[in-house]
Amino acid sequence: MNPKNGQVLAMANYPTYNTPDFAKQKNGSVFIDKRIHGAI
């Protein structure tokens, strides 16, 4: 975040699913970025 104006410069998150088993996920909500879409 830019401390002068609050502009977001970058965002990142850690996956909440096992990345090698990406295609096996049955619950699609694990792929939603909760910081952007709000808490589910």
C-alpha positions, 0 to 999 in steps of 0.5 A: 500500500502506498502510505502517501495516498492509500493506493493498493500496490499489490495483493496476495494470498495463500491457497486454502486448498491442496494445490496438487489436487486442484482439479479434485476440489468439490467445494468451489468456494475455496477458490474465492478470494474473500478479501475481494468478495467478502466473507462467505 
